[in-house]
Amino acid sequence: INAATLTGALPAIDGSALTSLTSSQMPAGSVLQVVQTSGVSAVTVNTSTPTTIVSRSITIRSGSKVLITACGDMNPGTAGDWQRYRIYRDTAAVGQRYIGQCADPSYNLPFSITTLDAPSASGTYTYSLKAYNGVGSITYGETGSTQTPTIVVQEIAG
């Protein structure tokens, strides 16, 4: 179509139709909200009790799912140290358990884990990356640095 031959007036648009969608009108799989947090300092774990590395709370609607990603680096205290780590919703473990191990001490071992959770009800939940001892001691993040693990929590329409 040749634009020079078009005639007539276009209707006025104020943009309200683009911003008035509510979360209940979003199709399944849509991201409804995203929150994130980074740790404040490095955390050293040398216990069999799950220890929080970084956490973030989110309030979700009924029927929503929650996509959680945690990433950072871990540093073993001595050669051969290893630990288990996973995502928790409040006190319940969700998703897979992972193991971090390195043959060299003080070696930065990067990690990134993601899991999809489906809580049974609306409410406020706290998602955490927790680690617990296998052998030895591991530090998550860098001591004396702002380089600390991060957790990103996304509410996904169900």
VENZIJO-V826184 format. One record per pair of residues at least 4 apart in sequence whose ideal C-beta (glycine too) atoms are under 8 Angstrom apart, sorted by the first residue. I is the first residue (numbers start at 1). J is the second residue. D is the distance in Angstrom with one decimal. If there is no record, write none. Layout:
[[I;J;D] [I;J;D]]
This chain:
[[1;5;7.3] [1;6;7.1] [2;6;7.9] [13;17;7.8] [15;19;6.4] [16;20;5.6] [21;25;4.9] [21;26;6.5] [22;26;7.8] [23;32;4.8] [23;61;6.2] [23;157;6.8] [24;61;7.7] [26;30;3.8] [26;32;6.4] [26;157;4.7] [27;157;6.6] [28;157;5.4] [28;158;6.0] [29;156;6.4] [29;157;6.4] [30;156;7.1] [30;157;4.4] [31;154;5.5] [31;155;7.3] [31;156;6.2] [31;157;7.9] [32;60;8.0] [32;61;7.3] [32;64;6.6] [32;154;8.0] [32;155;4.3] [32;156;6.9] [32;157;5.6] [33;58;7.1] [33;154;7.1] [33;155;4.7] [34;152;6.7] [34;153;7.4] [34;154;4.9] [34;155;7.9] [35;56;5.6] [35;57;7.8] [35;58;5.5] [35;152;7.6] [35;153;5.2] [35;154;8.0] [36;56;6.6] [36;150;6.3] [36;151;6.6] [36;152;4.4] [36;153;7.2] [37;54;6.2] [37;55;7.2] [37;56;4.4] [37;150;7.0] [37;151;5.8] [38;54;6.8] [38;146;7.9] [38;148;5.3] [38;149;7.1] [38;150;4.5] [39;43;6.6] [39;53;6.6] [39;54;4.5] [39;72;7.7] [39;140;7.5] [39;141;5.7] [39;148;3.3] [39;149;5.3] [39;150;7.6] [40;148;6.8] [41;141;7.0] [41;143;7.8] [41;148;6.5] [42;139;5.2] [42;140;6.4] [42;141;3.8] [42;142;5.7] [42;143;4.6] [42;144;7.7] [42;145;7.1] [42;148;6.4] [43;51;6.8] [43;52;7.7] [43;53;5.1] [43;139;7.0] [43;140;4.9] [43;141;6.5] [43;149;8.0] [44;77;7.8] [44;137;5.9] [44;138;7.2] [44;139;4.5] [44;140;7.7] [45;51;4.7] [45;53;7.6] [45;83;6.2] [45;131;4.6] [45;132;6.8] [45;133;6.5] [45;137;7.0] [45;138;5.7] [45;139;7.8] [45;140;7.0] [46;77;7.7] [46;133;5.8] [46;136;7.0] [46;137;3.8] [46;138;7.7] [47;51;6.2] [47;132;6.7] [47;133;5.5] [48;132;5.5] [48;133;5.0] [49;132;6.3] [50;88;7.0] [50;93;8.0] [50;130;3.9] [50;131;7.1] [50;132;4.7] [51;130;6.0] [51;131;5.8] [51;132;6.6] [52;128;4.9] [52;129;7.4] [52;130;5.5] [53;70;7.6] [53;72;7.5] [53;85;7.4] [53;128;7.4] [53;129;4.5] [53;130;6.5] [53;131;5.8] [53;140;4.7] [53;141;8.0] [53;149;5.2] [54;70;6.7] [54;72;7.6] [54;128;7.0] [54;129;5.3] [54;148;7.0] [54;149;4.7] [54;150;6.6] [54;151;4.8] [55;126;5.5] [55;127;6.5] [55;128;3.7] [55;129;7.4] [55;151;6.6] [56;126;7.2] [56;127;5.9] [56;128;7.9] [56;151;5.1] [56;152;7.9] [56;153;5.0] [57;124;5.8] [57;125;6.8] [57;126;4.6] [57;127;7.7] [58;66;6.7] [58;124;7.1] [58;125;6.2] [58;127;7.0] [58;153;4.8] [58;155;6.2] [59;122;7.9] [59;123;7.0] [59;124;4.4] [59;125;8.0] [60;64;4.4] [60;66;6.3] [60;119;6.7] [60;122;6.0] [60;123;7.0] [60;124;8.0] [60;125;6.9] [60;155;4.8] [61;122;5.2] [61;155;7.3] [62;121;6.3] [62;122;4.1] [63;157;7.8] [63;158;3.8] [64;119;7.7] [64;122;7.5] [64;155;5.0] [64;156;6.2] [64;157;6.3] [64;158;5.3] [65;116;5.8] [65;117;6.6] [65;118;4.9] [65;155;7.8] [65;156;4.4] [65;158;5.6] [66;89;7.7] [66;116;7.3] [66;117;4.5] [66;118;7.6] [66;119;6.6] [66;125;7.1] [66;127;7.0] [66;153;6.2] [66;154;6.9] [66;155;6.1] [66;156;6.9] [67;114;6.9] [67;115;7.8] [67;116;5.4] [67;117;7.9] [67;153;7.6] [67;154;4.4] [67;156;5.5] [68;87;5.2] [68;94;7.7] [68;95;7.6] [68;114;6.8] [68;115;5.5] [68;116;7.8] [68;117;6.5] [68;127;4.9] [68;151;6.8] [68;152;7.3] [68;153;5.4] [68;154;7.7] [69;112;6.8] [69;113;7.1] [69;114;4.5] [69;151;7.2] [69;152;4.7] [70;87;6.4] [70;111;7.9] [70;112;7.4] [70;113;5.5] [70;129;3.9] [70;149;6.3] [70;150;7.0] [70;151;4.6] [70;152;7.8] [71;110;7.5] [71;111;6.5] [71;112;3.9] [71;113;7.5] [71;149;6.7] [71;150;5.8] [72;110;7.5] [72;111;6.5] [72;140;6.0] [72;141;6.0] [72;147;7.9] [72;148;6.5] [72;149;3.0] [72;150;6.3] [73;108;4.6] [73;109;6.2] [73;110;4.9] [73;111;6.9] [73;140;7.5] [73;141;7.1] [73;142;7.6] [73;147;7.4] [73;149;7.7] [74;83;7.4] [74;85;7.9] [74;100;5.0] [74;108;7.8] [74;109;5.1] [74;111;6.3] [74;131;7.9] [74;138;5.0] [74;139;6.9] [74;140;5.2] [75;106;5.6] [75;107;6.7] [75;108;5.9] [75;109;7.1] [75;138;6.6] [75;139;4.7] [75;140;7.9] [75;142;7.6] [76;80;7.5] [76;81;3.6] [76;82;7.4] [76;101;7.4] [76;102;4.9] [76;104;7.7] [76;105;5.7] [76;106;7.3] [76;107;6.8] [76;109;7.4] [76;136;6.3] [76;137;7.5] [76;138;5.3] [77;81;5.5] [77;105;6.3] [77;106;7.8] [77;136;5.5] [77;137;3.9] [77;138;6.8] [77;139;7.1] [78;105;4.9] [78;136;5.6] [78;137;7.7] [79;102;7.7] [79;103;5.7] [79;104;5.9] [79;105;5.2] [80;101;7.4] [80;103;6.5] [80;135;6.7] [80;136;7.0] [81;101;7.2] [81;102;7.2] [81;105;7.5] [81;134;7.8] [81;135;5.8] [81;136;3.0] [81;137;6.2] [81;138;5.7] [82;99;5.9] [82;100;6.4] [82;101;3.5] [82;102;7.8] [82;134;4.2] [82;135;5.5] [82;136;7.2] [82;138;7.7] [83;99;7.1] [83;100;5.7] [83;101;7.9] [83;131;5.1] [83;132;6.6] [83;133;5.9] [83;134;5.0] [83;138;4.8] [84;97;5.4] [84;98;7.0] [84;99;5.5] [84;131;6.8] [84;132;5.6] [84;134;5.9] [85;97;7.5] [85;98;5.6] [85;99;7.9] [85;100;6.4] [85;111;7.3] [85;113;7.5] [85;129;6.4] [85;130;6.8] [85;131;4.1] [85;132;7.7] [86;93;5.5] [86;94;7.7] [86;95;6.3] [86;96;6.8] [86;97;4.6] [86;98;6.4] [86;113;7.4] [86;129;7.7] [86;130;6.6] [87;93;7.5] [87;94;5.4] [87;95;5.0] [87;113;6.6] [87;115;5.0] [87;117;7.7] [87;127;6.3] [87;128;7.2] [87;129;6.2] [87;130;7.9] [88;92;6.4] [88;93;5.5] [88;94;6.6] [88;127;7.0] [88;128;4.8] [88;129;7.9] [88;130;5.2] [89;94;5.1] [89;117;5.7] [89;119;6.8] [89;125;5.3] [89;126;7.4] [89;127;5.8] [90;125;6.1] [90;126;5.6] [93;97;7.2] [94;115;5.7] [94;117;4.8] [95;113;7.3] [95;115;2.9] [95;116;7.7] [95;117;7.3] [96;113;7.5] [96;115;6.9] [98;111;7.2] [98;113;5.8] [99;134;6.7] [100;109;5.6] [100;111;6.0] [100;138;6.7] [101;109;7.9] [101;134;7.5] [102;107;4.8] [102;109;5.0] [103;107;7.9] [113;129;7.6] [116;156;7.6] [117;127;7.6] [118;158;7.6] [119;123;7.1] [119;125;6.0] [127;151;6.5] [127;153;5.1] [128;151;7.4] [129;149;6.2] [129;151;5.8] [131;138;6.9] [131;140;6.6] [133;137;7.9] [139;143;6.3] [140;148;7.5] [140;149;5.3] [141;145;7.0] [141;147;5.8] [141;148;3.8] [141;149;5.7] [142;147;4.4] [142;148;7.5]]
